Amino acid sequence: MNILILGSGGREHALAWKIAGSPLTTKLYCAPGNAGIAQEAECVALDIADHAAVIAFCKEAKIDFVIVGPEVPLVAGIVDDLEAAGIKTFGPTKWAARLEGSKGFTKDLCKANNIPTAAYERFKRATPAKEYVRSKGAPIVVKADGLAAGKGVVVASTVREAEDAIDMMFGGGLGASAWEIVIEDCMVGEEASFFALCDGETAIQLASAQDHKRVGDGDTGPNTGGMGAYTPAPIMTPEMNKRVMDEIIFPTVAALKKAGAPFKGVLFAGLMITKDGPQLIEYNVRFGDPETQVIMLRLMSDLLPALIASRDGQLKNFDLRLYPDAALTVVMAANGYPGSYAKGTIIEGLDVAAQAEGVEIFHAGTKKDGDHIVANGGRVLNVCARGKTVAEAQQRAYAAVDKINWPEGFCRRDIGWQAIARERQ
């Protein structure tokens, strides 16, 4: 099969690495890709926001199957357009992608289907939103309704913080994302990420993970797209995994099917594990980043047939096998991230670092400049490792990080701390 992956980050590199090894893959392309993906696939200079250009390339290259990485093209309806052109595609339709594209839509769906989530209200104007915050008190969570590249959620510890967030969102601080906002109760518990493949009718569990959103050690500083992750999440016991499938994933799949917009693709549930059990924080409708990088290291099964089965409605009798090992990734980011940062700085030592036992390095924001790999984004590299325990995976990943020569980059030094503390108990 001729396969096309859309995207250019660490998630797409991990998917390309896994799919390149499938016996079903004849030729693998990625658009637009990055310097690391170029080792696995032929990179194509396509603007993935230009659906007509993507369709034209698929026809020219005789693409049999497209895998969409990022959320923006999914919410924009690229799956609908590709399928209408006769090109099989992995991912949800525009209507179903509203699970990520609209926080309010998802909260309403949860309320209508008794899916556990925090109490909330939706607002289109600042004044009633602030009145609601004052009546509820803090801590409280303010969310932009639409896509905001991971920056549309403010967990406010004071009423004033919440009011400032409301003003920022309605004042255009996130662009067009906040024509509406959702304000919800602040849940108490431990966060986890949960992934399930869905075929419109049924769903199968893929894996759990935990990521580290804040930029600094000890979970300090501003939120980012993710500074590291590990899998499995220790809090996700077999019993908890079953509850998530029964109480959250299956009711969501059934609700969208009933609405006439069956969900096909990967459901990425951001969860809060509370004293009463799992509650949904939010849905993403694509593979997570950097969670995908560690899940692909643990996936024993061939991923490609599972993605095809999701698209074709054939997951009912499917089974995915994972190595029992843990896997962990450390994100190396450009100095200054998540604020302003320089591009074009040279990264050396990648080949030596990648030779360490159990280590894979996935590129996120990189490009080739002559004989050099240079930084081309905020989050630049994912240094990943497998191990018998999270502690062993962490040790291997940081040993590899220390072999990379990139003075203009940094990373957190405590990825996996929660899981390692549990392992020591």
N, C-alpha and C positions, 0 to 999 in steps of 0.2 A: 504494500500500500504506500502511496505517496501521502505524507502527513505534513500539515502546516500548523505550527504553533504561533499564536499571536501574542506578542509581548516582548519585554526587553529586560526583565529583572531577574533576581535570584530565583524566584518561583519558577519562571520559565526555563532557566538553566537546569534546575532540578528535574523538571518535567522532561526536558529534552534529553538529559542524561539517562533517565529511566526509559524513555520511549525509543531512544536510539538502540537500546539493547534488546528490543522486542523482535522476535523472528518475523513478525508481521510487517515490520517497517522495511520498505524498499528504499525510499528516499525521504529524508527529513529536512524540512525548511523551517525557518523561524523569521518572523517579521515584527519589528526590525532587528531583534536580537542584540547581542553584545559580544565582547571579545571572548568571553568564556563559552558562550553558546556556539560560537563559530568553530569550536573544537568538536562539536557534536552534530551540527546541522549547517546547511547552507543558509547564511543570513541574507535577507532580501530587504532592500531599502523601500519599504512600503509605509505609508501613513495609514495606520489601522483605523483612524477615524474616517477615512475615505472608503466607505463600504463598496462603492463601485470599483475602485482600484483593487481592493482585496478580491472581489469576485472575478475581475478580469484576470488577475494573476492565477487564481485557482483553476480557471478554465485553461489558461495557457500551459500551466505546469501539470495539468491532469491530476489535481489534488483529490484524493478519495475521502479525506477526513480532516476537519479543522478542529483544533482545540484552542479555545479562547482563554487567555490567562487573566487579564485585568477586568475590573468591574465596569469601567467607563464604557467600553464598547458593548458590553452585555446590556447595560441599562439603556444604551442608545439603540438597541434592537439589531445588532449585527447578526445574531443567530437567525432571526426572522428573515433577514435579507439573504443570507447565504442559503438557507433551506429553500426559500422561494426560487433561488437560482439552481436548485437541484444539487446543492453541495451539502453532504452530511456534516453536521457540526455538533460538538459537545458543548453544552451550556444551555441555560434557560432562555426562554423567549423574553421579549421586552416586558410583557405583562407580568410574567412570573418573577422577573428580575427586580420588580418593585419591592420584593422582600429586603433587598439591600438599598435600592434607590429611594425608598420612602420609609423613614422610621415610623411615621404615623400610620401608614398602611399596615405595617407589620404589627404594631401595637393593637390596632383595631382587629386584625385577624386573630391575634392571641386572645383578646377579650371575647370574641364571638365563638371561639372554639375551646375555651377553658384551658388554654396553654399557659402554664405558670410564668408570670413575668411581673415586674414592678407596676404598682398603680401609677397612672399617668393622666395627663390632659394635653390637648393640642391647642396651639394658639397661632393666630395670624397677625396679632398686634401686640405691641410691647406693654401697653397699660394693663390689660387684663392678665397678661403673663406675670407681671410684677406683683399684681394683687394676689395672684395664686401663690406665688413664692412666699409672700409675707404671711399668708394664711397657713402655709404648711411648715415654714421654718427651714432651717438647714441642719445637716447636709442635705443637698438636693442636686439632681442631675438635670442639666440643660443640654438638649441635643438639637442640632440643625436637622431638618427633615431629610434633606437630600445628601448626595455624595459630597464629601469635604476632605478627601484624601487623608482620613484618619484624624483630622483636626476639628471635627464638628461636635465633639462631646466635651462638656465642662462639668467636672464633679466639684460643685461649689461647697466649700466648708462654711461659708457665711451667706446670709441673705444678700449682702452687698456684692459679693462675688457673683452670685446668681444674677442679680440685676445688671451688673456690668456685662456678663455673658449675653444676656438678652439684648442689651443695647448694641453690643458688638455684632451679633448675628443679624439683627434686623437693620443694622446700620451698614450692611454690606461688607463686613469684615471677612466673610467667607464667600464673597461673590454671590451668585444666584442661589446658593444652597439653602438659604434661610428665608424663603418666602413664607415658610411655616416652621414652627419649632415644637418640640415635644418636651414637656417637663415631667420628670418621673421621680418617684421615691428612690432614695439611695439604699441599695441592697447591701447587706452585710454577709460576708462569707469569703470563699476562695474562688478566684476566677479560673476557668479552664476553657480550652478550645476543643470543639468536637466536630468531627467530619463524617458525613455520610454521603454515599452515592445514591442518587435517586433516578428512577426511570419514568416518572409520571404516575406510576401505580404503586410502587413499593420502594423500599430503601434498605440499604445494607450499611452497617457500621464500617468505617474505614479505620480511624484512629483518633486518639486524644492527644493533646499537647498543652503546654503552657508557654506563654511568651512574656517578654519583659518590655513593656512599652516605654518606660521612662528612660531618659538619656543617661542618667548617672547611677553609679553603684548605690546599693541600698534602696533602689527604686526612688531616686530623687531627681529633681529637675523636670523639664517639660516633657510632655508626651511626644512620641516619635511614631514612625511606621513600624517599629519593632527593633530592639537592639540584640535580640537573641531568643532562642526557644529550645525546648527539649520535649521529648516524647518517650514513653507515655507519661501522662499526668498522674502522679501517684494517687491523687484524690479520686480519680475515675476508676473505682473498683468495678468488677463485673456487674455487681448489683446496681451501681450508679449508672453505668453505661446502659443497662437495660431500662432503667427509669427514664433516661434521656430519650431513648428510642420510643418508648411507649407513651411518654407524657408530652414530648415536644416534637420529635421528628415525624413520627407516623401521623399525628393529628394535622400537622402542617401540610404534608403530602396529600392527605385526604381532603383537606379544605381547598387546596388549589385545584385538585382534580374536579371536585364538586363545582367549583367556580368556572370550570371550562378552560382553565389555563394550567394544565398539568406541568409540574416542575420536573425538568430533566437536567441533570448536572450534579454539581456537588453542593450540598448544604453545609455551610460552615457556621455552626452555632457558637456564639460567644456566651458562655454560661457563668452564672454565679451559683456556687454550691453553698446553699444556706443550711441552717439547722433544720429546715423543713424539706430539704431536698433541692434538686436542680431548678433554677429559674433562668429564663432566656433574657440575656441582656440585649442582644441584637443578632440578626442574621447577616451573613455575607453569602453571596451566591457564586463564589469562585474559590479556588484553593487559596489558603492563607499564605502570607509572606511575613516572617520566615518559617512558619510551621511546615510548609510543603517540603522544604529542604531536609528537615529531619525525618519526616514521615517517609519520604522516598528512600532514605537510607535503610529504613526498617522493612520496607515492603518487599516481601519475598516473591509475591505473584507478579506476573506480567500485567502492567497497568493498562496497556492499550485495549485488550479485549474487554476489560471492565468499563472503560469509557465508551466503547462502541455499544456494549450491552445497555448502558445508561441511555444512550441516544435512541436505541432500537426498542426499548421497553422490555428488555430480556434479563433483568437482574434477579428475578424471582428465585432461581436456583443457583445463583452465583455465590462464590465464596472467595474471600480475599485472605491470604495468609501473610502474617508479619513475623519477622524475627523477634524472639523474646528480648533481645538486647534493648538498651536505651540508646538514644541518639541526641546530640546536642549541637547547636550552632551558635557561634559568636559572630555578631555583625561588626565588621570594621567600617567605620564611617569617616567622612572627611572632617577635619577639624572645623568647628563652628556649627556643624549640624546639630539640631534641626533648624538653626538660623542660617545666615549666609556662609558660604564656603567656597573655596577655590576649586576649579576644575583643571585638568591637565597635568596634575602632579604624577610623577613616575612611581610605579610600584615594582619592587624587585623581590626575588626570593620565593616566588610562588611555586616554581617547580620543585624546589627543595622541600618546602612546607608540605606539598601534596603527597610526598613520598612516605610520610609518617604512617604508621600502622593505623588502619581504620579511618583515615582522614579523606574527606572530599572537600574541595573548595569550589563553591558556586559563585559566579560573578553576578553582580547586580548592576552597579553603575560603573562600567568600564568600557574602554574602547582601545583599539590598536592604533598606535602612532609610530609608524616605522617598525623598529624592532622592539619597541617598548609597549607595555600595558600601562595605560594611564587612567586616573580617576575621572569619571564623567558623570558624577551624581553625588547625592548626599550619603545614602547607604551604598557602599561600594563592593564589599566582599562578604560572603558567608563562609566562615571557616567551620566545617562540620566534622563530627567524629562519632563513631559508634563505640560502645563499650558494654561490658556486662552490667555495669551500674551507671547511673548518671554521673557519679564521681569519677569513674574511669573515663567516660566520654568527655567530661569537662577537662580532665588532665590532658588527654590527647589533643583536644581542640586548642587549648591555650599553648601547649608545646608547639603546635603548628603556627599559631599566631606569632609566637616569639621568633620564628624563622623568617617572617615576612618583613622586608625592609621598606617601610613607608612612613617617614617621619611626619608627613602631613595628615596622617590618619590616627584614629583612636578607637578604643572599644571599652565596653564594660568588662570588669575583671571578676564579676560575681554571678555570671549566668548559671542558672540551675541551683541557686542557693537554697531555695525552699525544699526541693526534692532531696538534695544532699543532706540537709538537716534531718529530714525524715529517715533517710537511709542509716543515719548514725544512731537513731533512737533504739 
